[in-house]
Amino acid sequence: MDSLLALTSWEVWKERNKRVFRDGASTMQDLLSKIRAEADLWILAGNAALESLRTP
């Protein structure tokens, strides 16, 4: 769960920076999709803690 919290916090932080510094915003659905895609990359990199989140 620590990995999921770190991943989610990182993606929310990047979204915050996008809104503040680039005058852009993603929808909640887009943000969730980015989190899921990033989780898949973390799993491929060897993070077994996120394996239960893997998308088929």
C-alpha positions as CSV (number, residue, x, y, z in Angstrom):
1,M,0.0,0.0,0.0
2,D,2.9,2.4,0.5
3,S,3.8,2.1,-3.1
4,L,0.2,2.9,-4.1
5,L,0.2,5.9,-1.9
6,A,3.5,7.1,-3.3
7,L,2.4,6.5,-6.9
8,T,-1.0,8.3,-6.4
9,S,0.6,11.2,-4.6
10,W,3.2,11.6,-7.4
11,E,0.5,11.7,-10.1
12,V,-1.7,14.1,-8.1
13,W,1.4,16.4,-7.6
14,K,2.2,16.3,-11.3
15,E,-1.5,17.2,-12.0
16,R,-1.3,20.1,-9.5
17,N,1.9,21.4,-11.2
18,K,0.2,21.1,-14.6
19,R,-2.7,23.2,-13.4
20,V,-0.6,25.8,-11.7
21,F,2.3,26.2,-14.2
22,R,0.9,25.1,-17.5
23,D,-2.7,26.3,-17.3
24,G,-4.0,22.9,-18.1
25,A,-6.2,20.3,-16.3
26,S,-7.1,16.7,-16.7
27,T,-10.4,15.2,-15.9
28,M,-10.7,12.8,-12.9
29,Q,-11.0,9.9,-15.4
30,D,-7.8,11.0,-17.2
31,L,-6.0,11.2,-13.9
32,L,-7.1,7.7,-12.8
33,S,-6.1,6.4,-16.2
34,K,-2.6,7.9,-15.8
35,I,-2.3,6.4,-12.3
36,R,-3.3,3.0,-13.6
37,A,-0.8,3.2,-16.6
38,E,2.0,4.3,-14.3
39,A,1.2,1.5,-11.9
40,D,1.6,-1.0,-14.8
41,L,5.0,0.5,-15.5
42,W,6.0,0.2,-11.9
43,I,4.9,-3.5,-11.9
44,L,7.0,-4.1,-15.0
45,A,9.9,-2.5,-13.3
46,G,9.6,-5.1,-10.5
47,N,7.3,-3.5,-7.9
48,A,5.5,-6.6,-6.7
49,A,3.5,-4.6,-4.1
50,L,1.3,-3.3,-6.9
51,E,0.8,-6.6,-8.7
52,S,-2.9,-6.8,-7.5
53,L,-3.6,-3.6,-9.5
54,R,-2.4,-5.1,-12.7
55,T,-4.7,-4.5,-15.7
56,P,-5.3,-7.4,-18.0
